[in-house]
């Protein structure tokens, strides 16, 4: 009885399985196949779904491994396969193939691919299962692909974008340079290898490696190193070595060289560290990338996008490449700056290699016309690569040519006094016509100040001392007393109204100006020091130039801009100075140049106005420190720019008057432009 029951159960189960199998339509099978296809499960596709004839034609390696490799090489992502379902009333005949329209879509390194194909399923009776199976060929990988076709990828490099100044002068462009090398048959004096290696910043071992390449012939040109177009001195030295020559080659050019280096920056070779960071963005180890300055900051806009094509190639004689998908190269943007490169060059030249920083801004628009850091370096040298020895020499140079001074902040000294005056006049505590009686070289409010006293450099100003005299003689005691009259809280608020303590809204990362380390003024002594730009106060050179705008705009300070297509006259701060008080400062700042200690800037035909400043950097209260000199100025007759200039360590050069002399050279040079 038990045996009969068991046999009956087996028979029923067998019938049920057969019934289930028979119910699976070709549409069901295709739906299951498409699911694993969309997951790129190639082994499952091959083992469980391919028709017998297909398996005989295509071995697992050809089906599975080829698709895996192409998916990687072609960067295939977002594969989406769908099919058009059959009509509901369709009756499937096992003796006839089932044909479906299949839609295939994917993204590749060369762009999206979308195409339609017919897919056929045949019913097969097999030992393991009877079912519908897929007829397949390589055209389901890429359109019209055959098993014999080769696939090629072609890349068209995008041209890097260019950077120009406001007048169309090139700052960073795709130009030419030179490839220095050797013609072996003429390079007979091998003792010159070391000299050549030194000139080209390489090694004898590298030269030998280049000369020993298999393709080298006696009359061939063997490249050794690239040389910037402007390095004429090096080119002249090279051709004195017999057998050495150079050829023109494509190269990034920086026509303004050192004068714009800290601003333009430079491109350079991709390092392993940079590649790891940017590989996901499509960079390769052979790419150049912005390494410093605007070349780095504007990298995404300048780099462009390479063109990529995917092609098939038949082995047949005379066959040509057949495009599957192509994306044209998109060159980088052309970017125009607000900078006046010629003005920038004049300012840089006027600073004579002294360590310092300068900024020039258009007072009526906020546009940055110059950003200078001195001394500087040749961006082309860094683009081509500097040796460790050369970099060490530059980095250990006491003048710090690699340090970007216009991005830093410095104690502004007496160049801040017009701002203190503006705050006092607007509050109503400073009457510019009212004089104070000040005697002696030092002063303190009372004994509560202990040992602290305010010092002034010049005592010859006749009493009473009003604002005009205080600015002409740069009287620290006058401004300390005015700051005390304003009060700590209101003076701090006044400085904040001039954007002290704020991040500067700017394309470049530059240090913000600060009132103090914690943004507050903790004592009357600190208040006094801050009033004349000492204590813990720091100002960025660009911000310092911007601070003088309200004197020329009747109280408006504009956001500094650097790109010419940025909106101009973006109000940063407003209501800083009334027209009446602005006129007072205009007259007083002209008198500083005519009658005060900026007379080096009192030049014929150019009525310069401005304020000097000297900031002493003390390591301790008792010790004397390095003195940095400042001069912030403008042409009072035609104020096309406000120029702020700082020179470090001016104590042996006549103080801030030395800076005024440099600034005067800029105005004279610019007047002949």
C-alpha positions, 0 to 999 in steps of 0.5 A: 500500500505504501509503495503504491501511494509513493508511486502515485505521489511521484507521478503527480509531482512529475505532472505538476512540474511538467505543467509548470514548465509548460506554463512558462511563456517566452515572454516570462523567459525573456523577462527573467533574462533581461533582469540578469542582463541589467545586472551584468550577470554574464555567467548566469546569462550564458549558463541558464538562458543561451540557446544550444546553437549559440553556445556552440558558436560562442564559448564562455570566454568569448561571451563572459570575459569579453563583455566584462572587459568591454564593460570596464574598458568602455566605462559602461554604466547605467545599462538598461534593457527593456523589451516590448511585450506581446499582445495578451491574446498571443498563443505561443507555438513551440515549433516556431521562434518567439521574436521580441523587440528589445531596447538597449541603453547604456552610458559609456566614456564616449557618451550614451548608446541607445539602439533597438534589436530583435531578440529570438527565443527558441523552444528546446527540449533538454535533459535538465529542462524544457524551455525557451532559450535565447539566440545571441550574437555580439551585436547585443553588446554594441550595435552591429558588432561581430565576433571578428570585429576589433573595438578601438577607443580614440581620444581627442584632447580638449584645448585648455582654456585661456586667461586674459586681462581686461584689455585682452592681454594674455595671462595664461595661454596655449602657446609654444616653447622649445624642446631642447635635445641632442643630435647624437652624430654631432654630439661628439664631446661627451664631457659636455653631458654634465654641463648640459644636464645642469643647464636642463635641470636633469641628470647625465643618467637621464641623458644617457637613457634618452640617447640609448633608446632603440629608435635613436639614429645619429642624425635624429633629434633626441629630446631631453627637456622642455624650455620656456619661450622666455628663457632666452639666456638658457637657449643661448647657452645650449647652442654653445654645446656642439650637437645640442639644439632645440625645436619649437613645441606646444606649451602653456605660456605665461607672458607676464611671468613673475609679475603675475605668477602668484595670481596666474599660478601654473599647471604641472604634471599629475602627481600620484597624490593628485591622481588619487584625488582626481581620477574619478574626474577623468584625469590620467597620469599623463595629464597636466592640472592646475597646481597653483593660483587661478590655474588651480582655482579655475581648473574645472572651467579651464580644463575642458572635456576630451572628445572620445569615440568608440569604433569597430573595425572589421578584419576585412581588407580595406575596411574602415573604422565604423563609429559606434558613438562619438563625443566631440572635445569641448575646449576649456573656457576663455576667462577674462579677468578684471586685472590690468596686466600692464598696471600689474607689471608696473607695480611689480617693477616699482617694488624692485624685488623688495618683499611686499604686497600691493593691490589696486582696485577701481573705487567706483566698481570694486574691480580688482586691477592688480594683485602683486606679491613680491619677490616672485618666481617664474611660473613657466619654470614650475610648469616644466618641473623644478628639481629638489635642489632648485626648489630648496633654494627658492624655499630657503631664500630669505625673501620668500619668493614662493610666499603669496603675500597678497593672500596674507594679512599684516598690521596696517599701521597708520594707514588705518587712521583715515578709517578711525577718523571716518568712524569718529566723524560719523559717530559725532565724537570727532570734530575735524576742525576741533584741535587737541592740545598734545605735548610730549612724545608719549601719553597715557590716560591716567595711572591705571594704564600702568607702564603702557603709554602711547608714543608718537614719532613727530612732536613738531606739529603746532597745537592745537592739533586738528584732524588735518594736522593729525593725519599730516604728522601721523599723530598716534596720540591724537587718534588714541584719544579719539578712539577713547572718545568713540568707546570700545564698543562703538569703535569695534562696531565701526570696524565691523561696519568696514568688514573687519572680522568678515570673510572677504567675498572673493574668488581667491582664498585670502586672509580676512582682516581682523580687529584682534585675535578674538574679534574684541577689544579688551582694554583701553590700551588695546583700543588705543593701539588698534586706532592706529593699526597696531595691537592685534589688528591685521588687514589684507592688502586688497581689503586695505585698498577697498577701505579707502573706497568710501572716501571717493564714493561718499560712503559705499564700499563695493565687493571686490571682483576678479572676473570681468563678467562678474556684476560690478558695483556690488554693494558690500557696505553702505552708509559708512561716510557722509559726503561732507565727511568724505570731502574732509578726508579727501582734502586731508589726504591730499595735504598728507602728500603735499605737506606731510611725510609722503612727499615722495609722492608729491609729483608734478601733474599728478595730484596724489592723495594718500596716507602712509603707515608704519607698523612695528612687529614687536616680539616683546613689549620692550624689544624693537621689531621689524617695521613694515611700510604702507602707502594707500593712495589715489590720483585725486584728480582722476581716481581710476584706482586706489593703490595699497602698497606694503613693503616689509622691513623699511626701517633702513630705507626711510620708513613709509616714505620709501613706499610712497616713492615706489607708488609714485613710480607707478603713477608716473609710469601709468600716466605715459601709458 
